[in-house]
Every structure is written in structure tokens, then in C-alpha cells.
Amino acid sequence: MNRIVLIMVLALISIMRKNVKYLAILLLVAGFFSCEKQPSFVEPNGVEDEVDLNAMIEGWEISKHELGFNTPIIDMFFISPETGYLVGNNGERYKTTDAGNTWEKQYSEVNFRLRTAFFINENIGFASLNRGYNSIDSLFLKTVNGGETWIKIYIGDYAAMPCLRFFDEKNGLAVIITDYIKPNSKKHFIAKTSDGGDNWEFIDLNNHYATYKFYYFDNIVFVIGDNQEIFKSKDQGNTWETIHTPNKVIDIYFYNENIGYLRGGTNIFKTIDGGLNWEIVDFPVSSFNFLNFYNEKEGFNIEQVYEYHGVGINPYTYIGCIGYHTYDGGKNWKKSKLIKEYIWGLTYFVQPDLGYGINGLEFFTIKRLEK
């Protein structure tokens, strides 16, 4: 949430605090969400005193265990349901080959903060770093042996590379952030490489000025534009088509090439024809941070709930999570009880019926039960 929106929200809460007991907000939400009409969902029957994670989403099993180390994790990537990687501060990397049950710390050639990771198979992978304060060039890392060793590639005077997607060993896309201190200039760019990350070429897109990520599935990539636009590429970023949207786009989620959702203004919109047409749909939450659709009809989201007490620097107290589940493509939602448990600061779905999450020292697995 940016500073301006936060000030407006706190002012509004101050006026309404006598009549409002609980305020539900999503972690990392950029703004509050309100629809022209109230969303359709089933009201919960109360608070779940005993922590039952499986009561969160009907038909899905959620389990957790201790991660085993306390390094702040910045990104997570799974190449298969069993094999995955974690990257974090001080160049630390961890690998699992048993679906997150155990993690092996890998040797680190750098001590900068690792920002993101991407693997095209179990051997070949890439990772990016935030540039250190005393560094002139940014580093880009590549491995060809599953992360046992990494090759350092110096990629120029860039501040960070927060998002990566490689289509094969040579061709990839990234978000590159240039120097933070340059005034009155665009700082976030979509860039393309055709030589495995040795060189990067900026793509001339009117992407949103604060773009930190793009969205992809298979070989299709979506980028949020700055003027009610989404840019879409189906050929590894060589050419782009423009999708016009009914509002300025804040966030997007695409289940496939045709079915997608966008958050714009005070509404959530849905398309079933690849963005040619959009209609308002009723979403009970305003962020797509935990949104996942198993198929075209069934999906869920998880909302973190805070109580407003109006005291101190942080006037909110975390009280639990609520799950929302739809079986009709978002027209109606079933709402769970309030579960007194923190769920996932970082989430990755390796396939539609299997996802992983991390919350501090805990590792979560969520999988769909066979029906």
C-alpha cells in the first residue's frame, strides 16, 4: 500500500472506528476494494478456535512443518512437485528434492540479496541479485548442474532484476530496474535476452512505471500497461499485442489464454475471450496474492484479517485468515470461518492442484483432494 493510500485509509478508519469492530485487509494490498454491489458469499458461522487448516478451503488439504532455518526467503520456484529452490538474503539458496520436507543449503558465491530464481529443467537455472551498495554492476547467476555451482554474469549498471522467465537456455525475459536515484525518468523496463543472460535489450513497451513483475503461463506473457492496457506476447517477447481494459490495471490473473481477471479502480473484471471483452464480477477480496484456479470454475483466495485498535504506530492486530472458495468462476463464493492461523507470506503453485507457501519458519503444502 503506498503512503498516500495508507494515509487516506487511516483517516477513514479513524472516523468509522466506533462502529466497525473488524477490518479485513490483505497483506501487501495496494488499495481497498469496494464493488458497486455486495459480493455473493456464504457468511461464516463464527471463529474456529481450534486451528484446522483443512477448514479453510473445502476439498483442499493444507499441512505445515518447520522449515528448519530462519533465512528471510525472497523467492521460491519449483521445477516439479518434488524439486524446488528458495533464495534469500546474503546470497543464500536452498534446494529440496522431496517436496519441501527437507532442504539442503547450497554453496553461495555471493553475499548480496538474491531477488528471484527460475529453472527450465532440473539442471539449468538462473537467479538475479539486488546490486550491492559498493557495486558498479549487477550480477546475474546461472547454473547447469542443479545449483551445485553458479556462474557469475555481470549485466550492467542496473539496480535490480525482480522477475525472470526463461523459455529455453538462451531466450528469456526479465523486469530490470535501473538506478533508483535518477530523477524524472522511467526506472522499470521489460528486457529480453537471446544469449542466456549475458546481454539484455530493453523492449519498447509503455509498461506501468512501477512494474515489478510480469505474468506468464506456458509461453504466454502478460505485462501491465500504464494507460488501461495489458501487453501480451506469445512468441517469447519478440512481438506484443495490446489488450485494452475498462479501467487502469492494478493487478491481473490469467488462468489460461482466454480466461483472466483484473483489478482496476474499485472493481474486479473478468474476460473469457482473451481480453476482447470484460465484465464486472463479484470478488469478496481485492488482491490476487493468494488466488488460484484449479479449473475454469473452481478457485480460491485467502484473506488475512486484522483487528483495528487505534493505538500505537501500528493500529492493527492480526487475528487470523478467511478462505473464499468458488465453484462457478467467481460468481458466488463460500466463506470459511475465521481461522486463527497465519497463512503464507510467499506462495507458489507448481500445478493447479498443488501449491507451496512459506511463512517465516513454516513451510505449507496445499493440495486438492481427489473427489
C-alpha positions in Angstrom: 0.0 0.0 0.0 1.6 3.3 -1.0 1.9 6.1 1.6 -0.9 8.3 0.1 -3.5 5.5 0.1 -2.4 4.4 3.6 -3.0 7.9 5.0 -6.4 8.1 3.4 -7.4 4.7 4.8 -6.2 5.5 8.3 -8.2 8.8 8.2 -11.3 6.9 7.1 -10.8 4.3 9.8 -10.4 7.0 12.4 -13.9 8.3 11.6 -15.6 4.9 11.5 -13.8 3.1 14.4 -16.7 3.4 16.8 -19.0 1.3 14.6 -16.5 -1.1 13.0 -15.1 -3.9 15.0 -13.1 -5.8 12.5 -11.4 -4.7 9.4 -10.3 -7.2 6.8 -7.3 -6.3 4.7 -4.9 -8.3 2.6 -1.2 -8.2 3.2 0.6 -6.2 0.5 -2.8 -4.8 -0.9 -2.2 -1.6 -2.8 -5.7 -0.2 -2.0 -9.1 -1.0 -0.7 -11.7 -2.7 -2.7 -15.4 -1.9 -3.0 -17.9 -3.1 -5.5 -21.0 -1.4 -6.9 -23.0 -4.2 -5.3 -22.0 -6.6 -2.5 -20.4 -9.9 -3.5 -22.3 -13.1 -3.1 -20.7 -15.4 -0.5 -21.8 -17.5 2.4 -21.3 -15.9 5.8 -19.2 -17.8 8.3 -20.7 -19.4 11.4 -18.1 -17.9 13.7 -14.5 -18.3 14.7 -12.6 -21.6 14.5 -11.0 -21.7 18.0 -9.0 -24.8 17.2 -6.6 -24.4 14.3 -7.9 -26.6 11.5 -6.3 -25.6 8.3 -8.3 -28.0 6.3 -11.4 -26.0 7.2 -10.0 -23.1 5.2 -10.8 -24.4 1.7 -13.3 -27.1 1.1 -11.8 -30.1 -0.8 -8.2 -29.0 -0.2 -5.8 -30.3 2.3 -3.3 -27.9 4.0 -0.4 -29.1 6.0 2.7 -27.5 7.5 6.0 -28.2 9.1 9.0 -26.3 10.3 11.3 -25.0 7.6 14.4 -25.7 9.6 16.3 -22.4 9.1 15.5 -18.7 9.6 16.8 -17.0 6.5 14.4 -14.5 5.1 13.1 -16.0 1.8 12.6 -13.7 -1.1 11.5 -16.1 -3.9 10.5 -19.7 -4.4 10.5 -21.8 -7.6 9.6 -25.5 -8.1 10.6 -27.2 -11.4 8.4 -30.2 -10.4 6.2 -31.3 -7.4 9.4 -32.7 -5.7 12.2 -30.4 -6.7 12.3 -26.7 -5.7 14.5 -23.8 -4.8 14.5 -21.0 -2.2 16.6 -17.8 -2.5 17.0 -15.1 0.1 19.3 -12.7 1.8 23.1 -12.8 1.8 23.1 -15.0 -1.3 21.6 -18.0 0.5 20.0 -20.7 -1.6 18.2 -23.9 -0.6 17.1 -26.9 -2.6 14.6 -29.7 -1.9 14.1 -32.9 -3.8 11.3 -34.3 -1.6 8.5 -31.7 -2.0 9.8 -29.4 0.8 10.1 -31.9 3.6 13.8 -31.3 3.8 16.1 -28.6 2.4 19.8 -28.6 1.6 21.7 -25.4 1.8 23.8 -24.8 -1.4 27.2 -23.1 -1.5 26.9 -19.4 -2.2 29.4 -17.4 -4.4 27.8 -14.1 -3.4 26.6 -12.4 -0.3 24.1 -10.0 -1.8 20.3 -10.4 -1.6 19.0 -12.9 -4.2 15.8 -11.5 -5.7 14.3 -14.2 -7.9 15.1 -17.6 -9.4 13.9 -19.6 -12.5 14.7 -23.1 -13.7 14.0 -24.5 -17.2 14.8 -28.1 -16.1 16.4 -29.8 -13.1 19.9 -28.8 -14.2 19.7 -25.3 -15.9 18.6 -22.4 -13.8 19.0 -18.7 -13.3 19.0 -16.3 -10.4 19.2 -12.5 -10.0 20.6 -10.2 -7.3 20.0 -6.8 -5.9 23.1 -4.7 -6.6 25.2 -4.1 -3.5 25.9 -0.6 -2.3 29.6 -0.7 -3.3 29.0 -2.5 -6.6 29.1 -0.9 -10.0 27.4 -3.7 -12.0 24.6 -6.0 -11.2 25.1 -9.8 -11.1 23.2 -12.5 -12.8 23.8 -16.1 -11.9 23.4 -19.3 -14.0 23.8 -23.0 -13.1 24.0 -26.0 -15.3 24.2 -28.6 -12.6 21.1 -28.1 -10.5 22.5 -25.4 -8.3 25.7 -27.1 -7.1 27.8 -24.3 -8.7 26.8 -21.0 -10.3 28.4 -18.9 -13.0 28.6 -15.1 -12.3 27.5 -12.9 -15.2 27.9 -9.1 -14.9 24.9 -7.4 -16.7 25.5 -3.7 -16.3 24.6 -0.7 -14.2 21.2 -1.9 -13.0 19.7 -1.7 -9.5 17.7 -5.0 -9.5 16.0 -7.7 -11.6 12.9 -8.7 -9.6 11.3 -11.0 -12.2 12.6 -13.7 -14.6 11.2 -16.1 -17.2 13.3 -18.3 -19.5 11.7 -20.2 -22.4 14.9 -22.2 -23.0 18.6 -22.0 -22.2 19.1 -18.9 -24.4 15.9 -16.9 -24.6 14.3 -15.2 -21.6 12.5 -12.1 -20.3 13.1 -10.0 -17.2 12.0 -6.9 -15.3 15.0 -4.7 -14.9 15.1 -1.7 -12.5 17.6 1.0 -13.3 19.3 3.2 -10.8 16.8 4.3 -8.1 18.2 7.8 -7.8 17.8 9.1 -11.3 15.1 11.8 -11.2 12.2 12.1 -13.5 13.0 9.0 -15.5 11.4 5.6 -16.2 13.0 3.1 -13.9 11.2 -0.2 -14.7 11.7 -2.0 -18.0 10.9 -5.3 -19.7 14.1 -6.7 -21.1 14.9 -9.7 -23.4 17.9 -11.9 -23.7 18.8 -14.3 -26.5 22.2 -15.4 -25.2 21.4 -16.9 -21.8 21.5 -13.7 -19.9 24.9 -12.3 -21.0 23.2 -9.3 -22.6 19.8 -7.7 -22.1 17.8 -5.5 -24.5 15.1 -3.2 -23.3 11.7 -3.7 -25.0 9.8 -0.5 -26.0 6.6 -1.1 -24.0 4.6 1.5 -22.2 4.6 -0.7 -19.1 3.4 0.5 -15.8 6.1 2.8 -14.2 6.3 0.6 -11.1 6.3 -2.8 -12.8 8.0 -5.4 -10.6 6.7 -8.5 -12.3 5.0 -9.9 -15.3 2.6 -12.8 -15.5 3.0 -15.9 -17.5 1.9 -19.5 -18.1 3.5 -21.8 -20.7 5.0 -19.4 -23.3 2.4 -16.6 -23.0 3.4 -13.5 -21.1 1.3 -10.6 -19.8 2.6 -7.2 -18.8 0.5 -4.4 -17.1 0.5 -1.2 -19.1 0.3 2.3 -17.9 -2.9 3.5 -19.7 -5.7 1.0 -19.3 -3.7 -1.6 -21.3 -2.3 -5.1 -20.9 0.5 -6.2 -23.3 0.6 -9.8 -24.4 3.3 -11.8 -26.1 3.0 -15.4 -27.5 6.5 -15.5 -29.1 8.9 -15.1 -26.3 8.6 -11.3 -26.2 9.5 -10.7 -29.9 6.1 -9.2 -30.7 3.4 -7.8 -28.4 -0.3 -7.2 -28.8 -2.3 -4.6 -26.8 -5.3 -5.6 -24.8 -7.5 -2.6 -23.9 -9.1 -2.7 -20.4 -12.1 -0.8 -18.9 -10.0 0.6 -16.0 -6.4 1.4 -15.1 -5.0 -2.0 -14.2 -3.6 -2.7 -10.7 -3.3 -6.4 -10.8 -4.1 -9.3 -13.2 -4.5 -13.1 -13.0 -4.9 -15.4 -16.1 -6.0 -19.0 -15.8 -5.3 -19.6 -19.5 -5.0 -17.5 -22.6 -8.7 -16.7 -22.7 -9.9 -16.6 -19.0 -8.5 -13.8 -16.9 -9.2 -11.4 -14.1 -8.1 -7.8 -13.5 -8.3 -5.5 -10.6 -8.9 -1.9 -11.7 -10.3 1.0 -9.8 -12.9 -0.3 -7.4 -14.0 -3.3 -9.4 -12.8 -6.7 -10.4 -13.3 -7.6 -14.1 -13.3 -11.0 -15.9 -12.7 -11.9 -19.5 -13.4 -15.2 -21.3 -12.2 -14.2 -24.7 -8.6 -13.1 -24.1 -9.4 -9.5 -23.1 -11.6 -8.5 -26.0 -14.5 -8.0 -23.6 -14.6 -7.5 -19.8 -17.4 -7.7 -17.3 -17.6 -6.8 -13.6 -17.6 -9.8 -11.3 -18.2 -10.0 -7.5 -15.0 -10.7 -5.7 -15.1 -10.6 -1.9 -11.4 -9.7 -1.7 -9.3 -7.2 -3.5 -5.9 -8.8 -4.1 -4.8 -11.7 -6.2 -1.8 -12.6 -4.0 -3.2 -16.0 -3.0 -5.6 -16.5 -5.9 -5.5 -19.9 -7.6 -8.0 -21.6 -10.0 -7.9 -25.4 -10.3 -10.1 -25.2 -13.5 -12.2 -22.7 -15.2 -14.9 -22.8 -12.5 -13.2 -23.8 -9.2 -10.9 -21.4 -7.5 -10.0 -19.9 -4.1 -8.3 -17.0 -2.4 -7.2 -16.5 1.2 -7.6 -13.2 3.1 -5.6 -12.2 6.2 -7.8 -10.4 8.8 -6.7 -7.7 11.2 -8.5 -6.0 14.1 -8.3 -2.2 14.4 -7.5 -1.0 17.9 -6.2 2.5 17.0 -3.2 2.5 19.4 0.4 3.0 18.6 2.4 3.1 15.4 0.7 0.0 14.0 -3.0 0.2 14.9 -3.8 -3.3 13.7 -3.6 -6.7 15.4 -3.5 -9.8 13.2 -6.3 -12.2 14.2 -6.5 -14.9 11.5 -7.4 -15.9 8.0 -10.5 -16.5 6.0 -10.8 -18.7 2.9 -13.0 -18.0 -0.1 -14.0 -20.7 -2.5 -15.9 -20.6 -5.8 -17.3 -23.3 -8.0 -18.8 -21.1 -10.7 -15.9 -18.9 -11.9 -16.3 -16.3 -9.3 -20.0 -15.6 -9.4 -20.6 -16.9 -5.9 -18.2 -17.5 -3.0 -18.3 -19.7 0.1 -16.6 -18.1 3.1 -14.9 -20.1 5.8 -14.8 -19.4 9.5 -12.0 -17.2 10.8 -9.1 -19.5 11.3 -6.6 -18.3 13.9 -3.6 -19.1 11.8 -1.2 -17.1 9.6 -1.0 -18.5 6.1 1.8 -17.9 3.6 3.8 -14.8 3.1 5.0 -16.3 -0.2 3.1 -18.7 -2.4 4.0 -20.8 -5.5 1.6 -23.2 -7.3 3.7 -25.8 -9.2 0.4 -27.1 -10.8 -3.3 -26.2 -10.4 -3.9 -28.8 -7.7 -0.6 -28.3 -5.8 0.9 -25.3 -4.1 3.5 -24.4 -1.5 3.8 -21.5 0.8 6.2 -20.0 3.4 5.5 -18.0 6.5 8.6 -17.2 8.4 9.9 -20.5 9.8 7.0 -22.6 8.5 6.5 -24.4 5.2 3.0 -25.1 3.9 1.6 -27.5 1.4 -1.8 -27.2 -0.1 -3.2 -29.9 -2.4 -6.6 -30.7 -3.8 -8.2 -33.9 -2.6 -9.5 -36.4 -5.1 -13.2 -36.5 -5.3 
